[in-house]
Amino acid sequence: MPQSAATISGVQRMVLYETRARFFLVGTNQAQTKHRVLKIDRTEPKDLAIIDDKHVYSQQEVRELLGRLDLGNRTKIGQKGSSGLSRAVSAFGIVVSAGDRKT
């Protein structure tokens, strides 16, 4: 069961996955031991709906979650060729310059 926590200090790596209906932004710490997931609804063109489940996942738990999302979003159940979840973008770190900060 995922642990409850508000933040992971020092998110180092982010991977954006997508299905037809949602984006899933998975962030992890440098050691890749703690993961957070943001769910972004892409079905409503005028509203931005972001869901943060406030859980910290282990590496195994996030793999299982992504596997379930892939399987549940395939066009035909059991069809290996048409993935229901695909990796869109990978990134490392977030850089904010002093000029971009607003206080």
C-alpha positions, 0 to 999 in steps of 0.5 A: 500500500502506498505511503501518504506524504505531501512532498518528495524533496528533490524531485530529480526525474520526471517521465510523462506517460499518456493514454487517450484520456489522460497524461500521467506525470511520474516524478522520482527522487535521485535514488528512484526510491520514492515516486509521485504521480500526477494525473492530468485529464486531457478530455476537457479542452477548456478546463485543466483537471490535475489530480494529485493522489498524495501518495508516495509510491515505491519503484515496484508500486509505480511499475505495477500502476503503469502496467495496470494503466497500460493493460486497462487502456489497450484497444483490445484486452490482451492485445500486445501490439497496441499499447494503451500507455506510452512514454511521451517525454523524460526529463531530469530536474527542474531549473528555475532562474532567479529572474523567473521567481515571483515573490 
